[in-house]
Amino acid sequence: MPDHGSNVPLVAESAMPPRWITILFGVLLASAASAAPGDKTDVVRNLAGRVGPIIGSALACQDIARPRIQVIVDKFTAVIKEASSNEADRDDLTQLFDRSVASGHGAVTTGKVDCRLAERQLADLERSVAGPALSGAIAPSSAAAATTSAPPAAGTTTRGVSDREIRFGISAPFSGPAKELGRQMKLGIDTAFNRINDAGGVDGRMLKLISADDGYEPTRTAETMKQLYEKDQVFGIIGNVGTPTAVVAVPYALERRLLFFGAFTGANVLRNDPPDRYVFNYRASYAEETDAVVRYLVKLRRLRPGQIAVFAQQDAYGDSGFAGVAKAFRALGASDSAILRLNYKRNTVDVDEAVNQLKAQKPPIKAVVMVATYRAAARFIEKTRDLYPGMIYSNVSFVGSTALADELMLLGARYATGVIVTQVVPAVSGYSSVVLEYKNALAKYFPGEAPDYVSLEGYISANVLIQALKRAGPQLDTEKLVDVLEGMRDLDMGLGATLSYGRAEHQASHKIWGTAIDDKGKYQAIELE
């Protein structure tokens, strides 16, 4: 990589004695502080070529704690932001930094750098950036301005943010067999946005939600995410629907440092350890939902693990739910090797093969944990209810509770009665503070729309985000909002349980509620433990 704007010659980091790293940083930071605006980009470009390999080497060493590395990454991200006069400069510096990180990672994996040297270099780097943020050294005036409460300057360069508006995007199914899930999620978010906009918005800015239809097909998700990011210029993503689509959407968002908030999925792809910096979940995971229902079936309904099967969509969504059941089996001391998995293909109601597998099972299955969408779940119940009158059917929350109940009641009350759905929000028939607030807002902004578990989840997720936006203040950008979210503790939204985030915790709620459909097609609360 050529030397850009610095008199310090570039050398390979692996060959640089650790004691020189701090000295090098002092020289570069001093030149940065006094540099003209156009020169700061060149100084940071040079820094990226030196910091990146150290970060990459440390990431390749499993014994080096990830939080230590993340501190440096966060500070250098702030450096890039302060030094960039426009979006193109920021993207260019970010890509350069990422390439440098990759080269450092490769230096360890190919044996050119050992982990003892990587540890020493990281320690020296930590000492060199201790104290005030690097961004303060590179652009002290703008760093100080960010701490004031003055309104943003007209023509702010933060993507998706103007002095009057903050734009968010949602990629979800608005067509196809799962379209009700997308419609309800958008409905809940719009309800929350309308409510805050009527109260003056956030720091005078109106919240706007732009939707893109991926049909619940991951092959379409890359295009919808690109549309939202490049054409619609959204500030962040909220409420995306589905696991197979998240497999595509999450990497897209992470590569662009785009906030990915409150997705309608409990899959582990959004729940890495340590968490991905830009991915935040409201809801409990599928593993937590399936663990709760397996324990319910074994401890309260007195079933043996071998009497429980899984009906699952044949993709990442189904895989995630199945993995949760397997984990619950192991936690109960049971083998997970012989769990019967009954599959169906996404966006179809072709369940005949699954039904035939169930018929062939000896001894007979007495409960099915369903990781499906509402139409496929209803079809499976329709085809098996008469064969197994005592069968216990349990669904995870993604199924679409209202849509499932409606489908089953069209078949007759006997198909619906007793069907269980685990929920990640309180009962919509209840009287908790958040439910009453949601119902009032829904009736005001969307008269005629019935309360629904999916739209309630969208409403709650959006309100958590609104709280973070308020705390971030008028000088809004993604990095600041992420920092605010990671500092949110014990947020009381009227759920009956508080919500919290942290640097090591990007899932706000771990609460599971149990519900079952009655003979009128309404959900009633049940105790899961």
Secondary structure, 3 states (H helix, E strand, C coil): CCCCCCCCCCCCHHHCCCHHHHHHHHHHHHHHHCCCHHHHHHHHHHHHHHHHHHHHHHHCCCCCCHHHHHHHHHHHHHHHHHHCCCHHHHHHHHHHHHHHHHHHHHHHHCCCCCHHHHHHHHHHHHHHCCCCCHHHHHCHHHHHHCCCCCCCCCCCCCCCECCCEEEEEEEECCCCCCHHHHHHHHHHHHHHHHHHHHCCCECCEEEEEEEEECCCCHHHHHHHHHHHHHHCCCCEEECCECHHHHHHHHHHHHHCCCEEECCECCCHHHCCCCCCCCEEECCCCHHHHHHHHHHHHHHHCCCCHHHEEEEEECCHHHHHHHHHHHHHHHHCCCCCCCCCEEEECCCCCCCHHHHHHHHHCCCCCCEEEEECCHHHHHHHHHHHCCCCCCCEEEECHHHCHHHHHHHHHHHCHHHHCCCEEEECCCCCCCCCHHHHHHHHHHHHHCCCCCCCHHHHHHHHHHHHHHHHHHHHCCCCCHHHHHHHHHCCCCECCCCCCCECCECCECECCCCCEEEEECCCCCEEEECCC
